[in-house]
Amino acid sequence: MSNTWLSTLKTDSPQEGFELAIKLSRMGVKYTQPSDEIRKRLREDYANNADSLIAASQVVAVNFQTIAAANKYWNSGS
């Protein structure tokens, strides 16, 4: 899966940064499990499991921290 989809971590706002964090998280899953069929089959399992949902939220949070730092906690000076 080598098409370039991430050119920067810079965003104009925290909202855009959070949306990018979600995208990073989703792409991480896609790279880890490239089969659409398997991901769709497993979705029901984790969608109904509180621990899985919490773990997914933690991944998004870590990605958001990274993006926030890259944006100097929003473009210091704006």
C-alpha positions in Angstrom: 0.0 0.0 0.0 2.4 2.6 -1.1 0.4 5.5 -2.3 1.3 8.8 -0.5 -1.7 10.2 1.4 0.0 12.0 4.3 2.0 15.0 3.2 2.1 17.0 6.5 0.9 17.0 10.1 0.3 20.7 9.9 -3.4 21.8 10.2 -5.1 25.1 10.5 -7.1 24.3 13.6 -7.5 21.8 16.4 -10.7 20.5 14.7 -8.7 19.7 11.5 -5.9 18.2 13.7 -8.4 15.9 15.5 -9.9 14.8 12.1 -6.3 14.0 10.9 -5.7 12.0 14.1 -8.7 9.9 13.3 -7.5 9.5 9.7 -4.1 8.4 11.0 -5.7 5.9 13.3 -7.9 4.4 10.6 -5.0 4.2 8.2 -2.9 2.4 10.9 -5.6 -0.3 11.0 -5.8 -0.4 7.2 -2.0 -0.9 7.0 -2.0 -3.5 9.8 -4.9 -5.4 8.2 -5.1 -4.6 4.5 -8.0 -7.0 3.8 -11.3 -5.0 3.5 -13.2 -8.2 4.0 -11.5 -9.1 7.2 -11.8 -5.6 8.6 -15.5 -5.6 7.8 -15.9 -9.0 9.5 -14.1 -7.9 12.6 -15.8 -4.5 12.9 -18.9 -6.0 14.6 -16.6 -7.5 17.3 -14.8 -4.3 18.3 -17.8 -2.0 17.7 -19.6 -3.8 20.6 -16.7 -4.2 22.9 -16.1 -1.4 25.4 -12.4 -2.3 25.8 -11.8 -2.2 22.1 -13.5 1.2 21.8 -11.5 2.6 24.7 -8.3 1.3 23.0 -9.3 2.9 19.7 -9.9 6.2 21.5 -6.4 6.0 23.1 -4.8 5.5 19.7 -6.7 8.6 18.4 -5.6 10.6 21.5 -1.9 9.7 21.0 -2.1 10.7 17.3 -3.8 13.9 18.3 -1.0 14.7 20.8 1.5 14.2 18.0 -0.4 16.4 15.6 -0.9 19.1 18.3 2.8 19.1 19.0 3.6 19.4 15.3 1.3 22.4 15.2 2.9 24.0 18.3 -0.5 23.6 20.0 -2.0 25.6 17.4 0.3 27.6 15.3 1.5 29.7 18.3 0.7 33.2 17.4 -2.8 32.7 16.1 
